[in-house]
């Protein structure tokens, strides 16, 4: 159903994924927006580890809700604060992507 990770050495251990979901509080929820345009929404979330469910903070109406009602295939990305090597501009982050 979903592609396997191409760069297998980059794959994050399940324990690390759970830790990121448990400790980080912000994510980006990506949906199919109007006219087929992607729509990524930064938002707050809560991960219920016992139920393995992600809950999103949301209003009951609006662009996001309309998009989800039109097509419930979504993607959520959560990433940690990462680190920056001295003298480098890039941040090295670990992310969790769920569909």
Buried (B, 14 or more C-beta within 10 A) or exposed (E): EEEEEEEEEEEBEEEEBBBBBEEBEEBBBBBBBEEEEEBBBEBEBEBEEEEEEBEBEBEEEEEBEEBBEEEEEBEBBBBBEEEEEEEEEEEEEBBBBBE
